[in-house]
Amino acid sequence: KIYHLEFREDTSNNDLVYTRNLIRHQILPVLEKVNPGLREVLGRNANSWGELEDCLSHLTQDTYKKVASKSSADTINFKELSFRQLDKFMQNELLLLAIQQLQGDRQDIKRVHLDEMQATLASPKPRVWKQFPGKLFLSRGYGKISVSHKRPNFANK
């Protein structure tokens, strides 16, 4: 409106090859027959999820400040005892935040990687490390858990 642009229909908006169009043109209309207020419900839920994401982000940042420290430009450490007292969900959020701090994003880290990280941290070995996407290393040893671009200098023993 500010720039006085006219609405324009792109020809791809009707092509059902694209998932967004299939949902918009076929799936949503069927669901709206079952629940005529579906779009309103989806809007409210989207707002709630956004608020929840904001809350989780603040909680994660606060927890991060308590258990994390940056030992160098390419390494973030967590106090192992403090980290282990957290539930797995928060541990994963902290690992993702550390990765984001080191790399600027966390897009290469998927659920399977988080599961591998948890398995690495749960190893009975006193010192352990594993490499992950983005040339990142996760290690545990000497009372700390580290996310780093540097390979740990201890063997997996």
N, C-alpha and C positions, 0 to 999 in steps of 0.2 A: 504494500500500500504506500509506504513511504516513497518508493521509487517509481510508483505508478506502473508496475509490471503487470501484464495480463497473465491470467492462468493459461497454462499450456499443457495439453495432454500428450505425453510421450507414448509412442506406439508400443514400447516395451511394457507399459503399464497393464496391458491386457494379455500379455503372453504368459500362459500358465506354466511354461518351462521354469520360470522363476518362482521359487518357493514363496516369496512374499505375496505374489499375485495369486497363487493357488490358495493360500490362506485367506487373503482378502476377498477373493471372488467366489470361492466354493466352500471353504470350511467355515468361516465366520457366519455366512448366511444360514447354514444348517444349524450351527450352535445357537444363533439368535432365535431360531424357531423354538428351540427348547427353553431358552432363557432370553426373553426379549430385552432384559436389562444388562445383557452380557457386556456391552461396550463400557457401560458405566462401572460395572464390577471390575473389569480389566483396568480401567483408569484408576479406580481407587486402590486396587492391588499394586499397580505400578508405583503409585505415590507411596504406599506403605513400604514396598521393597526399597525404594529410594531412601526413605527415612531410616530404614533398618541398615542400609549400606552406610549411610552417614554415621549412625551410631556405632556400628562395628569399626569403621575407620578411626573414629576418635578413641575407642577402647583399645584398638590395636596400637595406635600411636602412643597412648599413655603406657601401655604394657611394654612396648618397645623401648621407651625411655628408661624403664626400670631394669630391664634385663639385657639390653644390648649396648655394645660399645664398638666404636670404629677404631681399630688398631692401626690402620693405614688406609690409604686411598682405595685399596682394592681388597680389604678384608673387614668383615664385621663379625664380632664375637658375641656369643650369648653365654651368660653364666649357666653352666650345665644344670646345677641344682635348681635354680630358679626356673629355667626353661622346662625342666621335667615336671615341675609341679603344675604346669598349665595343661589344660585339656588339649587333645590332639588338634582340634579345630583352630585354637589360638596359636598353637605351635606352627601349624601350616601357614596361618596368616602372617606370623612373624617371619617365617622363612621367605614368603613371597615379598614381604616388605623389604627385607634385606637384599633380595635379588633386585628389586626395583631400585633400591638405593645405589647398588653397584652398577647396574646396567642401564638405568633409565626407564626400563619397562620389564615386564615379566611374561611377555606373550609366548615365549618358547616353553614355558613351564606348564605342563598339563597335569591332570590328576594322577596319571601313572607315575610321573616324576615325584610328586609329593608322597605317594605311597612308597616309592623306592627310597626317598629321603628318610621316611619314618623307619623303614626296615634297616637302613644304614645306622641310624641313631640307636636302634634297639639291639644292635649286634652285641653279643656277649664279649667281644674283644675289647680290651682296655683302650685301644687307639684304633680308629677306623676312618677311612675316607672313601669318597666315590666322586667321580666326575659326572657333571650334568650338562645339558645344553647351554650354549653361550660360554663355553670354556670356564664353567663355574665348578668349584670343588666344595663339597660339604664334608666337614671332618668333625670328629669328636675325639677328644683326648685332653689330658692334663686339666680337667675340670672346666673345659669350655667346648662349646659347639661353634664352629666357624663356617662362614660362607665367604668364599674368596675366589679371586682369579688366579691365585697362586696354589700350586700343588703343595700339599702338606709335606714337610720334610721328615715324616715318620712313616715307617712301613705299616701295612695293615696287620698288626700283630695283637 
